[in-house]
Amino acid sequence: MPKVYEELIEFIARLSPQEVINFQPSAASRKRLETLLYRRREAQLTPEEEEELENYLVLEHLFRMAKAKAHELISL
């Protein structure tokens, strides 16, 4: 039985496999992530920042899985 999120991963990967593979967060997003991670290490995150970081980490994990699926689709 497929995991509940696999349908979403498949959908993202099929939009344009090469674009999914090539996607990189903007410099501003990368900087924000660095700031959030630093603030977490220093135990300085607000509850809102903690939620933002957790949401990003979930989405980033799903996107990595979509990139892996896109690689599979291109190699078919």
N, CA, C and O atoms as a printed pandas DataFrame, in Angstrom:
     atom_number atom_name residue_name chain_id  residue_number  x_coord  y_coord  z_coord
0              1         N          MET        A               1    0.854   -1.185    0.000
1              2        CA          MET        A               1    0.000    0.000    0.000
2              3         C          MET        A               1    0.897    1.245    0.000
3              4         O          MET        A               1    1.794    1.364    0.835
4              5         N          PRO        A               2    0.657    2.163   -0.929
5              6        CA          PRO        A               2    1.488    3.372   -0.989
6              7         C          PRO        A               2    1.274    4.261    0.238
7              8         O          PRO        A               2    0.191    4.294    0.824
8              9         N          LYS        A               3    2.311    4.962    0.599
9             10        CA          LYS        A               3    2.205    5.922    1.698
10            11         C          LYS        A               3    1.351    7.098    1.231
11            12         O          LYS        A               3    1.308    7.410    0.041
12            13         N          VAL        A               4    0.683    7.736    2.162
13            14        CA          VAL        A               4   -0.288    8.784    1.846
14            15         C          VAL        A               4    0.342    9.952    1.081
15            16         O          VAL        A               4   -0.341   10.594    0.283
16            17         N          TYR        A               5    1.610   10.239    1.303
17            18        CA          TYR        A               5    2.247   11.377    0.645
18            19         C          TYR        A               5    2.824   11.048   -0.726
19            20         O          TYR        A               5    3.219   11.960   -1.453
20            21         N          GLU        A               6    2.884    9.784   -1.097
21            22        CA          GLU        A               6    3.490    9.408   -2.370
22            23         C          GLU        A               6    2.735    9.970   -3.577
23            24         O          GLU        A               6    3.346   10.270   -4.602
24            25         N          GLU        A               7    1.431   10.113   -3.464
25            26        CA          GLU        A               7    0.648   10.699   -4.555
26            27         C          GLU        A               7    1.073   12.149   -4.807
27            28         O          GLU        A               7    1.203   12.574   -5.955
28            29         N          LEU        A               8    1.285   12.890   -3.744
29            30        CA          LEU        A               8    1.734   14.276   -3.877
30            31         C          LEU        A               8    3.125   14.337   -4.500
31            32         O          LEU        A               8    3.379   15.174   -5.366
32            33         N          ILE        A               9    4.011   13.473   -4.075
33            34        CA          ILE        A               9    5.365   13.425   -4.629
34            35         C          ILE        A               9    5.312   13.117   -6.120
35            36         O          ILE        A               9    5.993   13.762   -6.917
36            37         N          GLU        A              10    4.515   12.144   -6.489
37            38        CA          GLU        A              10    4.374   11.772   -7.903
38            39         C          GLU        A              10    3.841   12.956   -8.714
39            40         O          GLU        A              10    4.323   13.238   -9.811
40            41         N          PHE        A              11    2.849   13.637   -8.163
41            42        CA          PHE        A              11    2.269   14.792   -8.857
42            43         C          PHE        A              11    3.320   15.873   -9.087
43            44         O          PHE        A              11    3.457   16.383  -10.199
44            45         N          ILE        A              12    4.051   16.219   -8.048
45            46        CA          ILE        A              12    5.080   17.257   -8.175
46            47         C          ILE        A              12    6.122   16.840   -9.203
47            48         O          ILE        A              12    6.503   17.640  -10.057
48            49         N          ALA        A              13    6.576   15.617   -9.133
49            50        CA          ALA        A              13    7.632   15.138  -10.029
50            51         C          ALA        A              13    7.190   15.138  -11.485
51            52         O          ALA        A              13    8.004   15.381  -12.376
52            53         N          ARG        A              14    5.921   14.872  -11.738
53            54        CA          ARG        A              14    5.428   14.793  -13.113
54            55         C          ARG        A              14    5.140   16.166  -13.731
55            56         O          ARG        A              14    4.991   16.267  -14.949
56            57         N          LEU        A              15    5.061   17.206  -12.930
57            58        CA          LEU        A              15    4.791   18.537  -13.482
58            59         C          LEU        A              15    5.802   18.873  -14.563
59            60         O          LEU        A              15    5.433   19.230  -15.681
60            61         N          SER        A              16    7.037   18.761  -14.236
61            62        CA          SER        A              16    8.146   18.925  -15.165
62            63         C          SER        A              16    9.355   18.347  -14.451
63            64         O          SER        A              16   10.020   19.046  -13.686
64            65         N          PRO        A              17    9.644   17.074  -14.695
65            66        CA          PRO        A              17   10.728   16.430  -13.945
66            67         C          PRO        A              17   12.034   17.223  -13.942
67            68         O          PRO        A              17   12.690   17.327  -12.905
68            69         N          GLN        A              18   12.413   17.777  -15.080
69            70        CA          GLN        A              18   13.681   18.504  -15.119
70            71         C          GLN        A              18   13.627   19.775  -14.280
71            72         O          GLN        A              18   14.606   20.123  -13.620
72            73         N          GLU        A              19   12.488   20.471  -14.298
73            74        CA          GLU        A              19   12.359   21.671  -13.472
74            75         C          GLU        A              19   12.379   21.327  -11.987
75            76         O          GLU        A              19   12.953   22.063  -11.184
76            77         N          VAL        A              20   11.758   20.217  -11.624
77            78        CA          VAL        A              20   11.781   19.773  -10.228
78            79         C          VAL        A              20   13.224   19.500   -9.806
79            80         O          VAL        A              20   13.658   19.919   -8.733
80            81         N          ILE        A              21   13.956   18.795  -10.660
81            82        CA          ILE        A              21   15.349   18.472  -10.362
82            83         C          ILE        A              21   16.190   19.743  -10.240
83            84         O          ILE        A              21   17.041   19.842   -9.356
84            85         N          ASN        A              22   15.959   20.696  -11.109
85            86        CA          ASN        A              22   16.767   21.918  -11.134
86            87         C          ASN        A              22   16.414   22.933  -10.052
87            88         O          ASN        A              22   17.198   23.843   -9.778
88            89         N          PHE        A              23   15.250   22.788   -9.437
89            90        CA          PHE        A              23   14.804   23.795   -8.473
90            91         C          PHE        A              23   15.786   23.952   -7.321
91            92         O          PHE        A              23   16.271   22.969   -6.760
92            93         N          GLN        A              24   16.072   25.205   -6.978
93            94        CA          GLN        A              24   16.857   25.564   -5.809
94            95         C          GLN        A              24   16.147   26.726   -5.122
95            96         O          GLN        A              24   15.661   27.634   -5.795
96            97         N          PRO        A              25   16.081   26.710   -3.802
97            98        CA          PRO        A              25   15.479   27.855   -3.109
98            99         C          PRO        A              25   16.259   29.133   -3.404
99           100         O          PRO        A              25   17.454   29.090   -3.695
100          101         N          SER        A              26   15.579   30.250   -3.327
101          102        CA          SER        A              26   16.215   31.545   -3.565
102          103         C          SER        A              26   17.261   31.819   -2.487
103          104         O          SER        A              26   17.273   31.184   -1.433
104          105         N          ALA        A              27   18.129   32.771   -2.776
105          106        CA          ALA        A              27   19.145   33.180   -1.802
106          107         C          ALA        A              27   18.481   33.687   -0.520
107          108         O          ALA        A              27   18.964   33.423    0.580
108          109         N          ALA        A              28   17.391   34.404   -0.666
109          110        CA          ALA        A              28   16.678   34.925    0.510
110          111         C          ALA        A              28   16.134   33.777    1.359
111          112         O          ALA        A              28   16.201   33.827    2.587
112          113         N          SER        A              29   15.601   32.755    0.716
113          114        CA          SER        A              29   15.080   31.602    1.462
114          115         C          SER        A              29   16.199   30.838    2.159
115          116         O          SER        A              29   16.053   30.407    3.302
116          117         N          ARG        A              30   17.320   30.675    1.455
117          118        CA          ARG        A              30   18.462   29.975    2.069
118          119         C          ARG        A              30   18.981   30.755    3.283
119          120         O          ARG        A              30   19.323   30.164    4.307
120          121         N          LYS        A              31   19.035   32.073    3.160
121          122        CA          LYS        A              31   19.486   32.912    4.270
122          123         C          LYS        A              31   18.523   32.802    5.444
123          124         O          LYS        A              31   18.952   32.701    6.594
124          125         N          ARG        A              32   17.224   32.822    5.160
125          126        CA          ARG        A              32   16.220   32.689    6.224
126          127         C          ARG        A              32   16.375   31.345    6.930
127          128         O          ARG        A              32   16.283   31.272    8.156
128          129         N          LEU        A              33   16.606   30.294    6.171
129          130        CA          LEU        A              33   16.800   28.973    6.766
130          131         C          LEU        A              33   18.032   28.967    7.665
131          132         O          LEU        A              33   17.984   28.443    8.778
132          133         N          GLU        A              34   19.121   29.540    7.198
133          134        CA          GLU        A              34   20.340   29.622    8.009
134          135         C          GLU        A              34   20.067   30.349    9.327
135          136         O          GLU        A              34   20.525   29.930   10.390
136          137         N          THR        A              35   19.317   31.442    9.236
137          138        CA          THR        A              35   18.974   32.208   10.436
138          139         C          THR        A              35   18.140   31.375   11.400
139          140         O          THR        A              35   18.408   31.350   12.601
140          141         N          LEU        A              36   17.134   30.695   10.872
141          142        CA          LEU        A              36   16.284   29.862   11.731
142          143         C          LEU        A              36   17.081   28.737   12.382
143          144         O          LEU        A              36   16.905   28.455   13.568
144          145         N          LEU        A              37   17.950   28.098   11.617
145          146        CA          LEU        A              37   18.758   27.009   12.177
146          147         C          LEU        A              37   19.713   27.536   13.251
147          148         O          LEU        A              37   19.896   26.899   14.289
148          149         N          TYR        A              38   20.312   28.683   13.004
149          150        CA          TYR        A              38   21.195   29.290   14.004
150          151         C          TYR        A              38   20.412   29.609   15.271
151          152         O          TYR        A              38   20.846   29.289   16.378
152          153         N          ARG        A              39   19.259   30.238   15.101
153          154        CA          ARG        A              39   18.447   30.616   16.258
154          155         C          ARG        A              39   17.976   29.384   17.028
155          156         O          ARG        A              39   17.837   29.427   18.251
156          157         N          ARG        A              40   17.731   28.291   16.312
157          158        CA          ARG        A              40   17.342   27.052   16.998
158          159         C          ARG        A              40   18.512   26.525   17.825
159          160         O          ARG        A              40   18.334   26.134   18.979
160          161         N          ARG        A              41   19.709   26.513   17.236
161          162        CA          ARG        A              41   20.889   26.033   17.988
162          163         C          ARG        A              41   21.120   26.871   19.248
163          164         O          ARG        A              41   21.564   26.359   20.275
164          165         N          GLU        A              42   20.815   28.143   19.152
165          166        CA          GLU        A              42   21.006   29.055   20.288
166          167         C          GLU        A              42   19.778   29.106   21.200
167          168         O          GLU        A              42   19.740   29.898   22.141
168          169         N          ALA        A              43   18.787   28.277   20.932
169          170        CA          ALA        A              43   17.540   28.235   21.720
170          171         C          ALA        A              43   16.865   29.600   21.768
171          172         O          ALA        A              43   16.410   30.042   22.823
172          173         N          GLN        A              44   16.804   30.267   20.607
173          174        CA          GLN        A              44   16.225   31.607   20.543
174          175         C          GLN        A              44   15.012   31.696   19.611
175          176         O          GLN        A              44   14.547   32.796   19.315
176          177         N          LEU        A              45   14.505   30.577   19.155
177          178        CA          LEU        A              45   13.360   30.625   18.242
178          179         C          LEU        A              45   12.078   30.977   18.975
179          180         O          LEU        A              45   11.819   30.499   20.079
180          181         N          THR        A              46   11.291   31.816   18.342
181          182        CA          THR        A              46    9.939   32.057   18.847
182          183         C          THR        A              46    9.080   30.865   18.438
183          184         O          THR        A              46    9.487   30.095   17.568
184          185         N          PRO        A              47    7.917   30.690   19.033
185          186        CA          PRO        A              47    7.032   29.605   18.598
186          187         C          PRO        A              47    6.676   29.699   17.109
187          188         O          PRO        A              47    6.568   28.678   16.430
188          189         N          GLU        A              48    6.496   30.909   16.611
189          190        CA          GLU        A              48    6.168   31.085   15.195
190          191         C          GLU        A              48    7.345   30.665   14.305
191          192         O          GLU        A              48    7.149   30.045   13.259
192          193         N          GLU        A              49    8.562   31.007   14.729
193          194        CA          GLU        A              49    9.747   30.608   13.960
194          195         C          GLU        A              49    9.950   29.103   14.000
195          196         O          GLU        A              49   10.343   28.501   13.000
196          197         N          GLU        A              50    9.684   28.491   15.147
197          198        CA          GLU        A              50    9.792   27.036   15.265
198          199         C          GLU        A              50    8.815   26.356   14.302
199          200         O          GLU        A              50    9.169   25.385   13.633
200          201         N          GLU        A              51    7.598   26.867   14.237
201          202        CA          GLU        A              51    6.601   26.326   13.314
202          203         C          GLU        A              51    7.046   26.522   11.859
203          204         O          GLU        A              51    6.910   25.615   11.038
204          205         N          GLU        A              52    7.573   27.698   11.548
205          206        CA          GLU        A              52    8.066   27.966   10.194
206          207         C          GLU        A              52    9.167   26.983    9.819
207          208         O          GLU        A              52    9.159   26.423    8.722
208          209         N          LEU        A              53   10.101   26.776   10.720
209          210        CA          LEU        A              53   11.207   25.856   10.446
210          211         C          LEU        A              53   10.714   24.427   10.289
211          212         O          LEU        A              53   11.126   23.731    9.362
212          213         N          GLU        A              54    9.850   23.985   11.168
213          214        CA          GLU        A              54    9.315   22.622   11.074
214          215         C          GLU        A              54    8.558   22.412    9.763
215          216         O          GLU        A              54    8.705   21.376    9.115
216          217         N          ASN        A              55    7.751   23.397    9.377
217          218        CA          ASN        A              55    7.019   23.293    8.111
218          219         C          ASN        A              55    7.981   23.227    6.934
219          220         O          ASN        A              55    7.781   22.442    6.008
220          221         N          TYR        A              56    9.022   24.048    6.966
221          222        CA          TYR        A              56   10.019   24.016    5.895
222          223         C          TYR        A              56   10.674   22.638    5.819
223          224         O          TYR        A              56   10.831   22.088    4.729
224          225         N          LEU        A              57   11.056   22.078    6.959
225          226        CA          LEU        A              57   11.746   20.792    6.965
226          227         C          LEU        A              57   10.877   19.677    6.395
227          228         O          LEU        A              57   11.376   18.798    5.692
228          229         N          VAL        A              58    9.595   19.709    6.692
229          230        CA          VAL        A              58    8.672   18.718    6.126
230          231         C          VAL        A              58    8.590   18.885    4.609
231          232         O          VAL        A              58    8.702   17.914    3.861
232          233         N          LEU        A              59    8.393   20.123    4.167
233          234        CA          LEU        A              59    8.290   20.391    2.729
234          235         C          LEU        A              59    9.591   20.053    2.005
235          236         O          LEU        A              59    9.570   19.509    0.901
236          237         N          GLU        A              60   10.710   20.373    2.625
237          238        CA          GLU        A              60   12.003   20.088    2.004
238          239         C          GLU        A              60   12.197   18.581    1.837
239          240         O          GLU        A              60   12.719   18.128    0.819
240          241         N          HIS        A              61   11.778   17.817    2.829
241          242        CA          HIS        A              61   11.875   16.353    2.739
242          243         C          HIS        A              61   11.005   15.829    1.598
243          244         O          HIS        A              61   11.454   14.998    0.808
244          245         N          LEU        A              62    9.777   16.305    1.508
245          246        CA          LEU        A              62    8.896   15.880    0.421
246          247         C          LEU        A              62    9.472   16.274   -0.939
247          248         O          LEU        A              62    9.379   15.513   -1.902
248          249         N          PHE        A              63   10.061   17.455   -1.012
249          250        CA          PHE        A              63   10.617   17.908   -2.280
250          251         C          PHE        A              63   11.822   17.076   -2.677
251          252         O          PHE        A              63   12.009   16.791   -3.860
252          253         N          ARG        A              64   12.647   16.680   -1.712
253          254        CA          ARG        A              64   13.774   15.781   -2.023
254          255         C          ARG        A              64   13.263   14.466   -2.596
255          256         O          ARG        A              64   13.839   13.918   -3.536
256          257         N          MET        A              65   12.179   13.971   -2.018
257          258        CA          MET        A              65   11.600   12.722   -2.521
258          259         C          MET        A              65   11.039   12.932   -3.925
259          260         O          MET        A              65   11.145   12.046   -4.773
260          261         N          ALA        A              66   10.442   14.101   -4.176
261          262        CA          ALA        A              66    9.928   14.410   -5.519
262          263         C          ALA        A              66   11.079   14.500   -6.517
263          264         O          ALA        A              66   10.944   14.057   -7.658
264          265         N          LYS        A              67   12.201   15.065   -6.100
265          266        CA          LYS        A              67   13.366   15.135   -6.986
266          267         C          LYS        A              67   13.865   13.734   -7.327
267          268         O          LYS        A              67   14.220   13.461   -8.474
268          269         N          ALA        A              68   13.894   12.854   -6.342
269          270        CA          ALA        A              68   14.324   11.473   -6.597
270          271         C          ALA        A              68   13.371   10.801   -7.590
271          272         O          ALA        A              68   13.812   10.093   -8.496
272          273         N          LYS        A              69   12.077   11.022   -7.417
273          274        CA          LYS        A              69   11.084   10.454   -8.333
274          275         C          LYS        A              69   11.250   11.045   -9.731
275          276         O          LYS        A              69   11.128   10.329  -10.725
276          277         N          ALA        A              70   11.524   12.330   -9.811
277          278        CA          ALA        A              70   11.730   12.982  -11.115
278          279         C          ALA        A              70   12.924   12.361  -11.816
279          280         O          ALA        A              70   12.884   12.161  -13.029
280          281         N          HIS        A              71   13.984   12.053  -11.084
281          282        CA          HIS        A              71   15.138   11.378  -11.682
282          283         C          HIS        A              71   14.729   10.020  -12.254
283          284         O          HIS        A              71   15.169    9.634  -13.337
284          285         N          GLU        A              72   13.884    9.304  -11.515
285          286        CA          GLU        A              72   13.388    8.006  -12.008
286          287         C          GLU        A              72   12.600    8.201  -13.300
287          288         O          GLU        A              72   12.788    7.457  -14.263
288          289         N          LEU        A              73   11.721    9.200  -13.323
289          290        CA          LEU        A              73   10.883    9.432  -14.508
290          291         C          LEU        A              73   11.715    9.787  -15.728
291          292         O          LEU        A              73   11.405    9.353  -16.837
292          293         N          ILE        A              74   12.759   10.564  -15.536
293          294        CA          ILE        A              74   13.602   10.959  -16.668
294          295         C          ILE        A              74   14.370    9.762  -17.213
295          296         O          ILE        A              74   14.631    9.681  -18.413
296          297         N          SER        A              75   14.730    8.838  -16.336
297          298        CA          SER        A              75   15.535    7.694  -16.773
298          299         C          SER        A              75   14.697    6.589  -17.428
299          300         O          SER        A              75   15.253    5.603  -17.911
300          301         N          LEU        A              76   13.387    6.740  -17.450
301          302        CA          LEU        A              76   12.533    5.699  -18.082
302          303         C          LEU        A              76   12.642    5.726  -19.582
303          304         O          LEU        A              76   11.998    4.928  -20.263
